[in-house]
Amino acid sequence: MTDMTEGYTTADGRRIGPVLMDLRNITLRFGGVEAIKNISFDIREGEIRAIIGPNGAGKSSMLNVISGFYHPQEGEVWFRGRKRPPMKPYEVARQGIARTFQNIALFEGMSVLDNIMTGRLTLMKTGMLSQAVWWGRAQREEVAHREKVERIIDFLEIQSIRKTPVGRLPYGLKKRVELARALAAEPKLLLLDEPMAGMNVEEKEDMCRFILDVNDEFGTTIALIEHDMGVVMDLSDRVVVMDYGKKIGDGTPDEIRNNQDVIDAYLGVSHD
Ligand SMILES: Nc1ncnc2c1ncn2[C@@H]1O[C@H](COP(=O)(O)OP(=O)(O)OP(=O)(O)O)[C@@H](O)[C@H]1O
């Protein structure tokens, strides 16, 4: 049943594809601090992959390596079967990797719609100059972008706030707009940095449902950092556990729940 190159079907019938991103022996240092110590793991097409661990374990640093914000001193990043040379975050975005941030990073004075449109910037072919000289093409492109964005707005059920400035929205809705903006880039791999942080129970339930629906409907592969263990165990196909920059566990939620190293380092203690 498990074919490591082509993918496999999980016990509950989820189809997991071949490896999309392969992180090989990644080491990342900040001066004398080794934030990531020789870690390897992969992310498969179609899966929801969680990265968990105590504060300071190196989770955000790892997400920043994946998004191209940090360049590891050692190790290799493979994406879609190719070794990725060091590149700028916008180049990584163009390759099909989008992200949301731990602290919301939206334009507060701009409407929901305009914020989501900024997510499509990496996909836009016509720049300002060609818009001036070749207006028809630019206009057609704009219409096509708007159609994609409207679909995402419908999907995430935010039609009623599409004209509202983001600054006026409650926290949970801002997080949903951030998700919408990341989705607007039509990513192959979506990185979510603590998508439930600061949310109440109802907002968390909504966000969980949207993450599952995005994965299901758009086939988007998702890697997320999350502290809420209930959420992690419910959502994820596989979980990587980090502690002091090292990988101490990697497997299905059930395997992680029963991993003694993980229980000792993380699950046995409160982490809210
Ligand atoms: N830009 C930086 N410069 C120096 N040290 C850093 C930097 N970013 C992270 N670190 C250090 O690297 C280690 C890992 O930090 P990181 O933020 O990746 O952990 P984390 O698991 O995401 O923590 P949290 O759950 O608190 O967000 C910590 O010791 C941190 O102080």
The ligand as an SDF file (V2000), in Angstrom:
LIG
                    3D

 31 33  0  0  0  0  0  0  0  0999 V2000
   16.8560   36.0940   13.3740 N   0  0  0  0  0  0  0  0  0  0  0  0
   17.3810   35.4400   14.4210 C   0  0  0  0  0  0  0  0  0  0  0  0
   18.5720   35.8290   14.9500 N   0  0  0  0  0  0  0  0  0  0  0  0
   19.1240   35.1660   16.0000 C   0  0  0  0  0  0  0  0  0  0  0  0
   18.5650   34.0820   16.5760 N   0  0  0  0  0  0  0  0  0  0  0  0
   17.3820   33.6500   16.0930 C   0  0  0  0  0  0  0  0  0  0  0  0
   16.7310   34.2990   14.9960 C   0  0  0  0  0  0  0  0  0  0  0  0
   15.5670   33.6490   14.7230 N   0  0  0  0  0  0  0  0  0  0  0  0
   15.4970   32.6370   15.6130 C   0  0  0  0  0  0  0  0  0  0  0  0
   16.5830   32.6370   16.4310 N   0  0  0  0  0  0  0  0  0  0  0  0
   16.8650   31.6780   17.5140 C   0  0  0  0  0  0  0  0  0  0  0  0
   16.7330   30.3740   16.9610 O   0  0  0  0  0  0  0  0  0  0  0  0
   16.0720   29.4990   17.8740 C   0  0  0  0  0  0  0  0  0  0  0  0
   14.8020   28.9600   17.2270 C   0  0  0  0  0  0  0  0  0  0  0  0
   13.8250   30.0060   17.0900 O   0  0  0  0  0  0  0  0  0  0  0  0
   12.4610   29.8330   16.2960 P   0  0  0  0  0  0  0  0  0  0  0  0
   11.7810   31.1640   16.3170 O   0  0  0  0  0  0  0  0  0  0  0  0
   12.7120   29.2100   14.9820 O   0  0  0  0  0  0  0  0  0  0  0  0
   11.6870   28.8080   17.2460 O   0  0  0  0  0  0  0  0  0  0  0  0
   10.1250   28.4150   17.2490 P   0  0  0  0  0  0  0  0  0  0  0  0
   10.0820   26.9480   17.4820 O   0  0  0  0  0  0  0  0  0  0  0  0
    9.4550   28.9270   16.0460 O   0  0  0  0  0  0  0  0  0  0  0  0
    9.6080   29.1790   18.5480 O   0  0  0  0  0  0  0  0  0  0  0  0
    8.1320   29.8010   18.8820 P   0  0  0  0  0  0  0  0  0  0  0  0
    7.2010   28.6390   19.0620 O   0  0  0  0  0  0  0  0  0  0  0  0
    8.3770   30.5280   20.1810 O   0  0  0  0  0  0  0  0  0  0  0  0
    7.7520   30.7070   17.7530 O   0  0  0  0  0  0  0  0  0  0  0  0
   15.8140   30.3260   19.1330 C   0  0  0  0  0  0  0  0  0  0  0  0
   16.8880   30.0860   20.0250 O   0  0  0  0  0  0  0  0  0  0  0  0
   15.8370   31.7540   18.6530 C   0  0  0  0  0  0  0  0  0  0  0  0
   16.2350   32.6390   19.6560 O   0  0  0  0  0  0  0  0  0  0  0  0
  1  2  1  0
  2  3  1  0
  2  7  2  0
  3  4  2  0
  4  5  1  0
  5  6  2  0
  6  7  1  0
  6 10  1  0
  7  8  1  0
  8  9  2  0
  9 10  1  0
 10 11  1  0
 11 12  1  0
 11 30  1  0
 12 13  1  0
 13 14  1  0
 13 28  1  0
 14 15  1  0
 15 16  1  0
 16 17  2  0
 16 18  1  0
 16 19  1  0
 19 20  1  0
 20 21  2  0
 20 22  1  0
 20 23  1  0
 23 24  1  0
 24 25  2  0
 24 26  1  0
 24 27  1  0
 28 29  1  0
 28 30  1  0
 30 31  1  0
M  END
$$$$
